Amino acid sequence: MTPPPILLLEETDSTNAEARRRAEAGEAGPLWIVARRQTAGRGRRGREWVSETGNLYATLLITTRKPPAEAAQVTFVAALAAADLVCELVPPPLVTIKWPNDVMVEADKLVGILVESGPHEAGGPNAGMLWLAVGIGVNLTEAPTGTERPATAVADHLKADVHSTPRIEDAAEILAGHFAIWMERWETLGFQPVLDAWIGRARGLDGPCTARLGHETLEGMAEGVEADGALRLRLPDGHLRLISAGDVFFGSPRGGQG
């Protein structure tokens, strides 16, 4: 599968917002929207995504006929593509994925992913289909400070005399290439091969876990994931909860790895 074209912007409020505007205007993609600088980057649950110049801010706009629950699996595709990018850029420390889509180097977060979606306008050429904005932020040169969980950047793991931090456009091309590979596997082989590869990179799926769900916080033991990627959380009373979305911290509540 040939990667979609890349639109490189000097500045935008957020690449996800730009993708949404284009989708609501009838654009279907596929198109990568990349910005050198964001003025209003967003993370999950409306949090600010600190947008330092030199980092990668990229959103893939695509249209799909998949129903919303199945389309949400694209977050696992994105996590694998981002992890492959990091593996190309960082000399081989431990690169893992934290459920569902944070890419970590050792215990620190290096990539964040935010997937948004919506229906195309009724009566238009894509009526009845969903648009997806798959936002991926990669700390290339700098990591934010003062965050709830420790963060890191590609530059923190490079030896200056051997490696150099890649240009934004080069990193975007590498990411787009890996994403196209995983997207093709998902579309032709289904979700299971994607999930199997994701599980191979994931950590924390068989130990203590705390899940913040907005209206409640749950503590228990993670017991892997369902066939659709939902996290299995065994509560102290023995009941099993399936977590499809939320903030998850692995490890003991007092010293978890985040």
C-alpha positions in Angstrom: 0.0 0.0 0.0 1.4 3.4 -1.0 1.4 5.9 1.9 -1.0 8.8 1.4 0.5 12.3 0.5 1.8 14.5 3.3 0.7 18.1 3.7 3.3 20.0 5.7 2.1 23.2 7.4 4.3 25.7 9.1 1.7 26.3 11.9 -1.9 25.3 12.8 -4.0 25.2 15.9 -3.9 21.4 15.9 -3.5 18.9 13.1 -6.6 17.0 14.4 -8.6 20.2 14.2 -7.4 20.8 10.7 -8.4 17.3 9.7 -11.8 17.8 11.3 -12.4 21.0 9.3 -11.4 19.3 6.1 -13.6 16.3 6.8 -16.6 18.5 7.7 -16.1 20.3 4.4 -16.4 17.0 2.6 -12.8 15.9 2.2 -12.3 12.2 2.5 -8.5 11.7 2.5 -6.4 9.8 2.8 -4.1 12.7 3.7 -1.4 13.2 6.3 -1.5 16.7 7.8 1.8 17.6 9.5 2.6 20.8 11.3 6.0 22.2 12.5 4.1 24.0 15.3 0.7 23.7 17.0 -0.8 26.6 18.9 -3.6 24.6 20.5 -2.6 20.9 20.5 -4.8 18.5 22.4 -4.4 15.2 24.1 -7.0 12.8 25.5 -9.8 14.2 27.5 -9.2 17.7 26.2 -5.8 18.0 27.8 -3.3 20.4 26.3 -0.6 18.7 24.2 2.6 20.8 24.7 3.8 21.5 21.1 7.4 22.3 21.2 9.0 23.3 17.9 11.0 20.4 16.5 8.6 17.6 17.5 6.3 15.8 15.1 2.6 16.6 15.0 0.8 14.5 12.5 -2.8 13.5 11.7 -4.0 11.0 9.1 -7.4 11.9 7.7 -9.1 8.8 6.3 -12.7 7.7 5.5 -14.0 4.2 6.3 -17.1 2.1 5.9 -16.4 0.3 9.1 -18.9 0.7 12.0 -17.6 3.0 14.8 -16.7 0.1 17.2 -14.6 -1.6 14.5 -13.1 1.7 13.2 -11.8 2.4 16.7 -9.3 -0.4 16.2 -7.3 2.0 14.2 -5.8 3.2 17.5 -3.9 -0.1 17.7 -2.7 0.3 14.1 -1.4 3.8 15.0 0.4 2.5 18.1 2.2 -0.1 16.1 3.2 2.3 13.4 4.5 4.8 15.9 6.4 2.1 17.8 8.1 1.1 14.5 9.0 4.7 13.9 10.6 5.0 17.4 12.5 1.7 16.8 14.1 3.2 13.7 15.1 6.4 15.5 16.2 5.3 18.9 19.1 2.8 19.4 17.5 -0.3 20.8 16.4 0.4 24.3 13.1 -1.2 25.3 10.3 0.3 23.2 6.9 -0.8 24.5 3.2 0.2 24.2 1.0 1.1 27.2 -2.6 0.3 26.7 -4.1 1.3 24.4 -1.7 3.5 22.4 1.1 5.3 24.4 4.5 4.4 23.0 7.1 4.3 25.8 10.9 4.1 25.8 11.8 2.3 29.0 9.2 3.8 31.5 8.8 7.2 29.8 6.2 8.3 27.3 7.5 9.3 23.9 4.4 9.2 21.7 0.8 10.2 22.3 -2.1 9.3 20.0 -5.6 10.8 19.8 -8.2 9.4 17.4 -11.3 11.4 16.6 -14.2 10.6 14.2 -17.5 11.7 12.9 -20.0 11.1 10.2 -19.6 12.6 6.7 -22.4 15.0 5.8 -25.7 13.4 4.7 -26.3 13.8 1.0 -22.6 14.1 0.2 -20.5 11.6 -1.8 -19.3 10.0 1.4 -22.7 9.9 3.2 -23.0 7.0 5.6 -19.3 6.7 6.1 -17.1 7.8 9.0 -14.1 10.1 8.8 -11.2 9.3 11.1 -8.6 11.8 12.3 -5.7 9.7 13.7 -3.4 12.2 15.5 0.1 11.2 16.5 2.5 13.3 18.5 6.1 12.3 18.7 8.7 14.0 21.0 11.6 14.2 18.6 13.7 17.0 20.2 12.1 17.9 23.5 9.8 16.3 26.1 7.3 18.3 28.1 8.1 18.8 31.8 5.7 18.9 34.7 3.5 16.1 33.3 1.6 13.6 35.3 3.7 10.8 33.8 7.4 11.1 33.0 8.1 11.9 29.3 11.1 11.6 27.1 12.2 12.5 23.6 14.1 10.8 20.8 17.0 13.3 21.3 17.4 12.0 24.9 18.5 8.6 23.6 20.8 9.5 20.8 24.6 9.7 20.8 25.5 13.0 19.3 28.6 11.6 17.5 26.6 8.8 15.9 23.0 9.8 15.4 21.1 13.1 14.9 17.5 13.9 15.5 15.6 13.5 12.2 13.9 16.4 10.4 10.1 16.6 10.9 9.4 15.8 7.2 11.7 12.7 7.3 10.1 11.4 10.5 6.6 12.0 9.0 7.6 9.9 5.9 8.9 7.1 8.0 5.7 7.1 10.1 3.5 7.2 7.0 5.3 4.2 5.6 4.9 2.1 8.7 1.3 3.2 9.1 0.5 2.1 5.5 2.0 -1.4 6.2 -0.1 -1.9 9.3 -3.2 -0.4 7.7 -3.0 -2.9 4.9 -2.7 -5.8 7.3 -5.7 -4.6 9.2 -7.8 -4.2 6.1 -6.8 -7.4 4.4 -6.2 -9.8 7.3 -8.5 -8.4 10.0 -7.8 -7.2 13.5 -6.4 -10.3 15.0 -2.9 -10.1 13.5 -2.7 -6.4 14.5 -3.8 -7.2 18.0 -1.3 -10.1 18.2 1.5 -7.7 17.2 0.3 -5.1 19.6 0.2 -7.6 22.5 3.8 -8.5 21.7 4.9 -4.9 22.4 2.5 -4.2 25.3 3.5 -4.3 29.0 1.5 -4.3 32.2 -1.3 -6.5 31.0 -0.9 -9.1 33.7 -0.4 -7.1 36.9 -1.8 -4.4 39.2 -3.7 -1.7 37.4 -5.6 1.5 38.1 -8.2 2.8 35.6 -9.6 6.3 35.7 -12.8 6.4 33.8 -13.9 10.0 34.4 -16.8 9.2 36.7 -15.0 6.5 38.7 -11.5 5.1 39.5 -11.1 1.4 39.5 -8.2 -0.7 41.0 -7.5 -4.3 40.3 -5.5 -6.8 38.3 -5.1 -6.5 34.5 -5.8 -9.8 32.8 -4.9 -9.1 29.2 -7.3 -7.8 26.5 -10.4 -9.0 24.8 -10.6 -9.8 21.1 -11.6 -6.2 20.4 -8.7 -4.8 22.4 -10.7 -3.9 25.5 -8.7 -4.2 28.7 -9.7 -6.9 31.2 -9.6 -5.6 34.8 -10.4 -8.0 37.6 -11.7 -6.1 40.6 -10.9 -7.0 44.2 -14.4 -8.4 44.6 -13.8 -10.8 41.7 -15.9 -9.1 39.2 -14.5 -8.5 35.7 -14.7 -5.1 34.1 -13.9 -4.5 30.4 -12.3 -1.1 29.8 -12.7 0.3 26.3 -11.4 3.9 27.1 -9.8 5.6 30.0 -6.5 6.6 31.7 -4.7 3.5 32.9 -1.8 3.2 35.2 0.0 -0.1 35.5 1.9 -1.2 38.6 1.0 -0.7 42.3 -1.1 2.4 43.1 1.7 3.9 45.1 4.5 3.2 42.7 3.0 2.4 39.4 4.8 2.9 36.1 2.0 4.9 34.5 
